[in-house]
Amino acid sequence: YLALWPLIIACNYLKKYDNASFVQEYIIPNLLMQWISRNSNENVVGIAYRSTKLPANALGSRGINVVLPPKVRYEEMANNEFCPNLAKIFKFTLPVSWQVLKTVEYVPESVAQSDRENLSRRLRRRKNRELTGSIDDEILNIYNLTDFYKLETCMDEIQVYAHIKP
């Protein structure tokens, strides 16, 4: 694990210029991804990194991005729409527009009205105490009350999962 620290440090630079067409901070991460893609015999199948869009102190697996590059040669990809190795690993639902799904007003069984009431009280107390920190931290703690959770649960409970064809 200690041997990976130089790579971890080299891949943890934030972009210096948001509007730059070339981002030098991405050179090492891109080389690492190419190495992972080309070495199909290695045990490393991808990388995981924390999102820069969520607070750094966010606990748990929320806010962790995972990248699993295809481990095939160009010739194999030319004959397939998707990487055959990755297609065997994952099951998907048919695509559905989240705007359309949201109109269903699906209510997951696991969300109780008292949870909503508790959230409302917490957010009002936060305002009354004049807390100025990021509300993102609060939202991470109550993810199961968000529209994203409801849509995710709806998809999980009413859609059929199947492997995609490479």
C-alpha positions as CSV (number, residue, x, y, z in Angstrom):
1,Y,0.0,0.0,0.0
2,L,2.8,2.4,0.8
3,A,4.3,1.8,-2.7
4,L,1.1,3.3,-4.2
5,W,1.4,6.6,-2.3
6,P,3.4,8.4,-5.1
7,L,0.7,7.5,-7.6
8,I,-2.1,8.5,-5.2
9,I,-0.4,11.9,-4.6
10,A,0.3,12.4,-8.3
11,C,-3.4,11.8,-9.1
12,N,-4.8,14.1,-6.4
13,Y,-4.2,17.6,-7.9
14,L,-7.2,19.8,-8.5
15,K,-7.4,21.7,-11.8
16,K,-5.7,25.0,-11.6
17,Y,-7.7,26.6,-14.5
18,D,-11.3,25.6,-14.9
19,N,-11.6,26.7,-18.5
20,A,-8.3,25.3,-19.8
21,S,-8.5,23.2,-22.9
22,F,-5.5,21.1,-21.8
23,V,-5.4,20.0,-18.1
24,Q,-1.8,19.1,-17.1
25,E,-3.1,17.7,-13.8
26,Y,-4.8,14.9,-15.7
27,I,-1.6,13.5,-17.3
28,I,-0.7,11.0,-14.6
29,P,-4.3,9.8,-14.1
30,N,-4.7,9.3,-17.8
31,L,-1.5,7.3,-18.1
32,L,-2.6,5.2,-15.1
33,M,-5.9,4.5,-16.8
34,Q,-4.2,3.5,-20.0
35,W,-1.9,1.1,-18.1
36,I,-5.0,-0.4,-16.3
37,S,-6.7,-0.8,-19.7
38,R,-3.8,-2.5,-21.5
39,N,-2.8,-4.9,-18.7
40,S,-5.6,-7.4,-18.7
41,N,-3.6,-9.9,-16.7
42,E,-3.2,-7.6,-13.7
43,N,-5.4,-7.7,-10.6
44,V,-6.1,-4.0,-10.9
45,V,-9.5,-3.6,-12.6
46,G,-10.1,0.1,-12.1
47,I,-9.7,3.1,-9.8
48,A,-11.9,4.8,-7.1
49,Y,-11.6,8.4,-6.1
50,R,-13.6,10.9,-4.0
51,S,-15.7,13.4,-5.7
52,T,-14.6,17.0,-5.6
53,K,-18.3,18.0,-5.6
54,L,-19.0,16.7,-2.1
55,P,-17.4,17.7,1.2
56,A,-14.1,16.0,1.9
57,N,-15.3,14.9,5.3
58,A,-18.3,13.0,3.9
59,L,-18.4,9.5,5.4
60,G,-19.4,6.3,3.7
61,S,-19.4,5.3,0.0
62,R,-21.4,8.3,-1.2
63,G,-19.2,10.6,-3.2
64,I,-16.9,7.9,-4.4
65,N,-16.5,7.7,-8.2
66,V,-15.4,4.4,-9.7
67,V,-13.8,4.0,-13.1
68,L,-13.6,0.6,-14.7
69,P,-12.0,0.9,-18.2
70,P,-12.5,-1.7,-20.8
71,K,-9.7,-4.3,-20.9
72,V,-9.8,-5.3,-24.5
73,R,-7.8,-4.6,-27.6
74,Y,-8.9,-2.2,-30.2
75,E,-9.9,-5.0,-32.6
76,E,-12.2,-6.5,-30.0
77,M,-13.9,-3.1,-29.4
78,A,-14.4,-2.6,-33.1
79,N,-16.6,-5.8,-33.2
80,N,-18.6,-5.0,-30.0
81,E,-20.6,-2.1,-28.8
82,F,-19.5,-2.7,-25.2
83,C,-16.5,-4.4,-23.5
84,P,-17.4,-8.1,-23.3
85,N,-15.7,-8.5,-19.9
86,L,-17.6,-5.6,-18.3
87,A,-20.9,-6.6,-19.9
88,K,-20.6,-10.0,-18.0
89,I,-20.2,-8.2,-14.7
90,F,-23.1,-5.7,-14.6
91,K,-26.8,-6.0,-15.0
92,F,-28.8,-3.0,-16.1
93,T,-32.4,-1.9,-16.4
94,L,-33.8,-0.4,-19.6
95,P,-33.2,3.3,-19.9
96,V,-35.9,5.5,-18.5
97,S,-36.2,9.3,-18.4
98,W,-35.9,10.5,-14.8
99,Q,-38.3,13.4,-15.6
100,V,-40.9,10.8,-16.7
101,L,-40.2,8.6,-13.8
102,K,-40.5,11.5,-11.4
103,T,-44.1,12.1,-12.6
104,V,-45.1,8.7,-11.2
105,E,-44.7,10.1,-7.6
106,Y,-43.5,6.6,-6.5
107,V,-43.1,6.4,-2.7
108,P,-40.5,3.9,-1.5
109,E,-41.9,1.7,1.3
110,S,-38.9,2.4,3.5
111,V,-39.5,6.1,3.9
112,A,-41.6,7.0,6.9
113,Q,-43.5,10.3,7.3
114,S,-41.7,10.8,10.6
115,D,-38.3,10.8,8.8
116,R,-39.6,13.7,6.7
117,E,-40.8,15.5,9.8
118,N,-37.5,15.0,11.5
119,L,-35.6,16.4,8.5
120,S,-37.8,19.5,8.4
121,R,-37.2,20.1,12.1
122,R,-33.4,19.6,11.7
123,L,-33.2,22.0,8.8
124,R,-35.3,24.6,10.7
125,R,-33.1,24.3,13.8
126,R,-30.1,24.7,11.6
127,K,-31.5,28.0,10.3
128,N,-32.6,29.2,13.8
129,R,-29.0,28.6,15.1
130,E,-27.7,30.6,12.1
131,L,-25.4,27.8,11.1
132,T,-23.6,28.9,7.9
133,G,-21.9,25.7,6.9
134,S,-22.7,23.7,3.8
135,I,-26.1,22.2,3.6
136,D,-24.6,19.4,1.5
137,D,-23.5,17.7,4.7
138,E,-27.1,17.6,6.0
139,I,-28.3,16.3,2.6
140,L,-25.8,13.5,2.7
141,N,-27.1,12.4,6.1
142,I,-30.7,12.2,4.8
143,Y,-30.1,10.9,1.3
144,N,-33.1,8.5,1.7
145,L,-35.4,11.5,1.8
146,T,-34.2,13.0,-1.5
147,D,-35.7,12.7,-5.0
148,F,-32.6,10.9,-6.1
149,Y,-33.2,8.1,-3.6
150,K,-36.9,7.8,-4.5
151,L,-36.0,7.5,-8.2
152,E,-33.2,5.0,-7.5
153,T,-35.5,2.9,-5.3
154,C,-38.4,3.1,-7.8
155,M,-36.0,1.9,-10.6
156,D,-34.8,-0.9,-8.3
157,E,-38.2,-2.0,-7.2
158,I,-40.1,-1.9,-10.6
159,Q,-37.5,-2.4,-13.3
160,V,-36.0,-5.8,-14.5
161,Y,-32.2,-6.1,-14.5
162,A,-30.4,-8.0,-17.3
163,H,-26.9,-8.3,-18.7
164,I,-26.3,-6.2,-21.8
165,K,-25.0,-7.8,-25.0
166,P,-21.5,-6.8,-25.8
